[in-house]
């Protein structure tokens, strides 16, 4: 029994140590709106948009430079996937990845590519999905690190005085699209507020948040302003700011949309749909509190959305996609256009892209895409590295003969150099 007791104690200590290493207190931070303003003054980068956050996430992993055939090359260590021991590492694609990171950099600086769909284009098996998976997993981990922290807010009515606004029995109403708390300020107040926050700020980054609140938050804000006769300081007392952790599994800040059979797919999967159970409570189907903002565009706000085989989408979905990229707005049913802040990445293969080029009705989509070609690897040494990762003696269960992987890689590369006759 003493031995069992000792093992239990060891497990308890291990669990406590693991919990401490997860920094639970930091990751579950919450505070008042004034606490958040002080936080923004100290660390303005918590207000970065999705493109800025993704670009800095990649750059923080570091780079290495080398010369290849008289060309200056940059290798981004982020795509080595060191956090997962190289499980999804991308080999031999430094040129395409340089183009991709340049697109993200231009978008982060606001040069125009933030208004485009980033389209990864290449043959089957060229690591398009792997690159998207790396970005999704990376932005999820980055949101849990101090340098990648971002915040959202809840509307709070602890005393239950405003059940007609919040809903019967509702004490906490989370922002359904996990918006930046600074969006609570009306647009006409923002310039003065941002100037004050940026005064004396360290570094080059300046606070600049764009967009409007989503319909439910906007409705609550306007209703509270009426109750408090325009006193915004009283309204802000109902705002509780909290740390936002992005998670694909929890559908927070990371979305994935995949085409399905036309009969089983509806455009509300992208922009949300009515909650018919709440219509009875709120009487009207145009009440924003009776709407589920759970479409993939809503879910992916503040992070990124991946469109799997984006060119297989029905035309009805492409309309939503065009508005989301060009205007950074989506149109939920029966509600005004709603602002979003997310990186939109799609990928497609050669056959589907040729259809796009030949279809004159898809000109609008062509103009709103930035194509990044992800070709097959044509360097044998890089192909060998891929096989060496997948076909080890431990995974195969048998001894792998010398030069086997090299011969396989050589054969694969030779098939890619020209079309078979």
C-alpha positions in Angstrom: 0.0 0.0 0.0 2.9 2.3 0.8 4.2 1.8 -2.8 0.8 2.7 -4.3 0.6 5.8 -2.1 4.1 6.9 -3.2 3.1 6.4 -6.9 -0.1 8.5 -6.4 2.0 11.3 -4.8 4.4 11.2 -7.8 1.6 11.5 -10.2 0.0 14.4 -8.3 3.4 16.2 -8.4 3.7 15.5 -12.1 0.2 16.8 -12.8 0.9 20.0 -10.8 4.1 20.6 -12.6 2.4 20.2 -16.0 -0.3 22.5 -15.0 2.2 25.2 -14.0 4.0 24.8 -17.3 0.7 25.5 -19.1 0.5 28.9 -17.4 -3.2 28.5 -16.7 -3.5 31.8 -14.9 -2.0 33.8 -17.8 -4.0 31.9 -20.4 -7.3 32.5 -18.5 -6.7 36.2 -17.8 -9.7 38.5 -17.5 -10.2 42.0 -16.4 -12.1 45.3 -16.8 -12.1 47.4 -19.9 -9.7 49.9 -18.2 -7.3 47.0 -17.4 -7.3 46.2 -21.1 -6.6 49.8 -22.1 -3.6 49.8 -19.8 -2.5 46.5 -21.3 -2.8 48.0 -24.8 -0.7 51.0 -23.7 2.0 48.7 -22.5 1.8 46.2 -25.3 0.2 47.7 -28.4 0.8 44.5 -30.5 -2.1 42.8 -28.7 -4.3 44.7 -31.2 -2.6 43.3 -34.4 -4.9 42.1 -37.2 -4.8 38.5 -38.4 -2.3 39.1 -41.2 0.1 40.9 -38.9 -0.1 38.2 -36.3 0.5 35.4 -38.8 3.5 37.1 -40.5 5.2 37.8 -37.1 4.5 34.3 -36.0 6.5 33.0 -39.0 9.3 35.5 -38.6 9.8 34.8 -34.9 10.9 31.3 -35.7 13.8 32.8 -37.5 15.3 32.5 -41.0 18.5 31.3 -42.6 20.0 32.6 -45.9 21.9 30.7 -48.6 22.9 31.0 -52.2 21.4 28.5 -54.7 22.4 28.8 -58.4 23.5 32.4 -57.9 20.1 33.2 -56.3 19.8 34.6 -52.7 17.4 32.3 -50.9 15.7 32.6 -47.5 14.7 29.5 -45.6 11.9 30.1 -43.0 12.4 27.8 -40.0 8.7 27.9 -39.2 8.0 25.4 -41.9 10.5 22.9 -40.4 7.8 22.2 -37.8 10.3 21.9 -34.9 7.5 22.2 -32.4 6.3 18.7 -33.5 9.7 17.2 -34.3 9.3 17.8 -38.0 6.1 15.8 -38.4 4.7 18.2 -41.0 8.0 19.7 -42.2 8.0 21.0 -45.8 11.2 20.2 -47.8 12.5 21.6 -51.0 9.9 24.4 -51.3 11.8 27.4 -50.2 11.0 29.5 -53.4 7.2 29.0 -53.0 7.4 29.6 -49.3 9.3 32.8 -49.9 6.5 34.0 -52.2 3.9 33.0 -49.6 5.6 34.9 -46.8 6.1 37.9 -49.1 2.3 37.9 -49.7 1.6 37.8 -45.9 4.2 40.6 -45.4 2.5 42.8 -47.9 -0.9 42.1 -46.4 0.4 42.9 -42.9 1.7 46.2 -44.1 -1.7 46.9 -45.8 -0.3 47.0 -49.4 -3.5 45.4 -50.9 -2.9 41.6 -50.7 -5.0 41.6 -47.5 -8.0 42.0 -49.9 -7.2 38.8 -51.9 -7.6 35.1 -51.4 -4.3 33.4 -51.1 -4.6 30.5 -53.5 -2.1 27.7 -53.2 -2.0 26.0 -56.6 -0.2 22.8 -57.5 -0.5 19.2 -58.3 -1.8 16.5 -55.9 0.7 15.7 -53.1 2.8 18.9 -53.4 2.2 19.9 -49.7 -0.5 22.5 -50.1 -2.7 21.0 -47.3 0.4 20.5 -45.2 1.3 24.2 -45.4 -2.3 25.2 -44.4 -2.1 22.7 -41.5 1.2 24.2 -40.4 -0.3 27.7 -40.4 -3.4 26.6 -38.5 -1.4 24.7 -35.8 1.1 27.5 -35.6 -1.4 30.3 -35.1 -3.1 28.1 -32.4 0.1 27.7 -30.5 1.1 31.3 -31.0 -2.1 32.5 -29.4 -1.0 30.7 -26.2 2.4 32.4 -26.0 3.0 35.8 -24.4 4.1 37.4 -27.7 1.0 36.1 -29.5 -1.6 37.1 -26.9 -4.9 38.5 -28.2 -8.1 39.4 -26.4 -11.9 39.5 -26.7 -14.7 40.4 -24.4 -18.0 39.4 -22.8 -21.0 41.6 -22.0 -21.8 41.2 -18.3 -24.9 41.8 -16.3 -24.1 40.3 -12.9 -27.0 42.0 -11.1 -29.5 40.9 -13.7 -30.9 44.4 -14.1 -31.0 44.2 -17.9 -32.7 40.9 -18.7 -34.7 42.6 -21.4 -31.4 43.4 -23.2 -29.3 40.4 -22.4 -32.1 37.8 -22.2 -33.9 36.0 -19.5 -31.5 34.5 -17.0 -28.5 35.6 -19.0 -25.7 37.1 -17.0 -22.8 36.8 -19.4 -23.2 37.3 -23.2 -19.9 36.4 -25.0 -19.0 38.3 -28.1 -20.1 35.7 -30.7 -17.3 36.6 -33.2 -14.5 37.0 -30.5 -14.0 40.7 -31.6 -11.3 43.0 -30.4 -12.5 45.0 -27.3 -11.5 48.3 -28.9 -14.3 47.9 -31.4 -16.7 48.8 -28.6 -15.7 52.5 -29.1 -17.8 54.2 -31.8 -15.9 55.2 -34.9 -16.0 58.9 -34.2 -14.3 58.4 -30.8 -11.5 56.1 -32.1 -9.0 58.6 -33.5 -8.7 60.5 -30.2 -8.6 57.2 -28.2 -5.9 55.7 -30.5 -3.8 58.8 -30.4 -3.8 58.7 -26.6 -2.9 55.0 -26.6 -0.1 55.5 -29.1 1.3 58.5 -27.2 4.6 57.3 -25.7 4.3 53.8 -27.2 7.5 51.9 -27.6 8.5 50.5 -31.0 7.1 51.3 -34.4 3.7 49.5 -34.0 0.7 51.8 -33.6 -2.8 50.8 -32.5 -5.3 51.0 -35.4 -8.4 48.8 -35.3 -10.9 48.8 -38.1 -14.4 47.6 -38.4 -17.7 47.6 -36.5 -19.2 45.4 -33.8 -21.1 42.3 -34.9 -25.0 42.7 -34.8 -25.6 41.3 -31.3 -22.8 43.3 -29.6 -23.9 46.4 -31.5 -27.5 45.9 -30.4 -26.5 45.5 -26.7 -24.2 48.5 -26.9 -27.0 50.7 -28.3 -29.5 49.4 -25.8 -27.2 50.1 -22.9 -26.4 53.6 -24.2 -30.1 54.4 -24.2 -30.5 53.2 -20.6 -27.5 55.2 -19.5 -28.5 58.3 -21.5 -25.3 58.2 -23.6 -22.8 57.7 -20.7 -20.3 55.3 -22.4 -18.3 55.0 -19.2 -21.3 53.2 -17.6 -21.7 51.0 -20.7 -18.0 50.0 -20.5 -18.5 48.7 -17.0 -20.5 45.9 -18.6 -17.5 44.8 -20.7 -15.3 42.1 -19.3 -12.1 41.5 -21.4 -10.5 38.0 -21.5 -7.6 36.3 -23.2 -8.6 34.6 -26.4 -7.0 31.2 -27.3 -7.5 30.1 -30.9 -8.4 26.5 -31.4 -9.5 24.6 -34.5 -11.1 21.8 -32.3 -13.1 24.3 -30.3 -13.9 26.3 -33.5 -12.4 29.5 -32.1 -10.5 31.6 -34.6 -9.7 28.8 -37.0 -12.1 27.5 -39.6 -12.0 24.9 -42.4 -14.5 24.7 -45.2 -14.7 21.7 -47.5 -17.0 21.3 -50.5 -19.7 18.6 -50.2 -22.6 17.3 -52.3 -24.6 20.2 -53.6 -27.9 18.9 -52.0 -26.3 18.8 -48.6 -24.7 22.2 -48.6 -26.0 25.6 -47.8 -24.4 29.0 -47.9 -25.4 29.5 -44.2 -22.5 27.2 -43.4 -20.3 30.1 -44.1 -22.3 33.0 -42.5 -24.4 31.4 -39.8 -28.2 30.8 -39.5 -31.2 31.5 -37.4 -31.6 29.8 -34.0 -35.3 28.9 -34.2 -35.5 27.9 -30.5 -34.6 31.5 -29.6 -37.1 33.1 -31.9 -39.9 32.2 -29.4 -37.9 34.0 -26.7 -37.0 37.1 -28.6 -40.2 37.2 -30.7 -38.6 38.4 -34.0 -36.5 36.4 -36.3 -34.5 39.6 -37.1 -33.4 40.0 -33.5 -29.6 39.5 -33.6 -29.7 37.6 -30.3 -31.8 34.9 -32.1 -29.1 34.3 -34.7 -26.2 31.8 -34.5 -23.0 33.4 -35.7 -21.4 30.0 -36.1 -20.6 29.9 -39.9 -17.0 29.2 -40.9 -16.4 32.9 -41.6 -17.8 33.8 -38.1 -15.8 31.1 -36.4 -12.5 32.0 -38.2 -12.6 35.7 -37.1 -9.3 36.9 -35.6 -7.5 33.9 -37.2 -7.6 32.1 -40.5 -10.0 30.0 -42.7 -8.9 27.3 -45.0 -10.9 26.5 -48.1 -10.2 22.9 -49.2 -10.4 22.6 -53.0 -11.8 26.2 -53.2 -12.6 26.1 -56.9 -15.0 23.2 -56.4 -17.3 25.6 -54.6 -20.8 26.3 -55.9 -21.3 29.9 -57.3 -23.5 30.8 -54.3 -20.5 30.3 -52.0 -18.2 32.2 -54.2 -20.3 35.4 -53.8 -19.7 35.3 -50.1 -16.1 34.6 -50.6 -15.7 37.6 -52.9 -17.2 40.0 -50.4 -15.2 38.5 -47.5 -11.9 39.1 -49.4 -12.4 42.5 -51.0 -14.5 44.2 -48.3 -13.6 42.1 -45.3 -17.3 41.8 -44.7 -19.9 39.0 -44.7 -23.7 39.2 -45.1 -25.6 37.0 -42.6 -29.2 36.4 -43.5 -31.5 39.3 -42.5 -28.6 41.3 -41.0 -26.3 44.1 -42.2 -22.8 43.4 -43.5 -20.6 42.2 -40.7 -16.9 42.9 -40.5 -14.4 40.1 -40.3 -10.6 40.0 -39.7 -9.1 36.8 -40.9 -6.6 35.3 -43.4 -8.3 33.5 -46.2 -6.3 30.7 -47.8 -7.6 28.2 -50.4 -5.9 25.5 -52.3 -6.6 23.8 -55.6 -5.1 21.5 -58.1 -4.1 22.0 -61.8 -7.3 20.7 -63.4 -9.6 23.0 -61.3 -7.4 26.0 -61.9 -7.6 25.5 -65.7 -11.4 25.5 -65.4 -11.2 28.8 -63.7 -9.0 30.3 -66.4 -11.3 29.1 -69.1 -14.6 30.3 -67.4 -15.3 33.9 -68.3 -17.9 34.2 -65.6 -15.2 33.7 -62.9 -13.2 36.8 -63.8 -14.1 38.4 -60.5 -12.6 35.5 -58.6 -9.4 35.5 -60.7 -8.9 39.2 -59.9 -9.3 38.6 -56.2 -6.8 35.9 -55.8 -3.0 35.8 -55.3 -1.7 32.6 -56.8 1.2 30.9 -55.1 2.5 27.9 -57.1 3.5 24.9 -55.1 5.2 22.6 -57.6 6.6 19.1 -57.2 10.1 18.8 -55.8 12.8 18.3 -58.5 15.8 18.0 -56.3 16.6 14.4 -55.3 18.2 15.3 -51.9 15.1 17.0 -50.7 12.9 14.1 -51.9 15.1 11.7 -50.0 14.5 13.8 -46.8 10.7 13.3 -47.2 11.1 9.5 -47.5 13.6 9.4 -44.7 11.0 11.0 -42.4 8.2 8.5 -43.4 10.1 5.3 -44.0 12.2 4.7 -41.0 13.0 1.2 -39.7 10.8 1.9 -36.6 7.8 2.8 -38.7 8.2 0.2 -41.4 9.1 -2.6 -39.0 11.8 -3.9 -41.2 15.3 -3.0 -42.1 15.4 -0.5 -45.0 18.2 -1.4 -47.4 20.9 1.1 -48.3 20.2 3.4 -51.3 16.5 2.3 -51.3 15.2 5.7 -50.5 17.6 7.4 -52.9 16.6 5.2 -55.8 12.9 5.8 -55.0 13.5 9.5 -54.8 15.5 9.5 -58.1 12.7 7.7 -59.9 10.0 10.1 -58.5 12.0 13.2 -59.5 12.7 11.9 -63.0 9.0 11.4 -63.6 8.4 15.1 -62.9 11.0 16.6 -65.2 8.9 16.1 -68.3 5.5 14.7 -69.4 5.5 11.0 -70.0 5.3 10.0 -73.7 
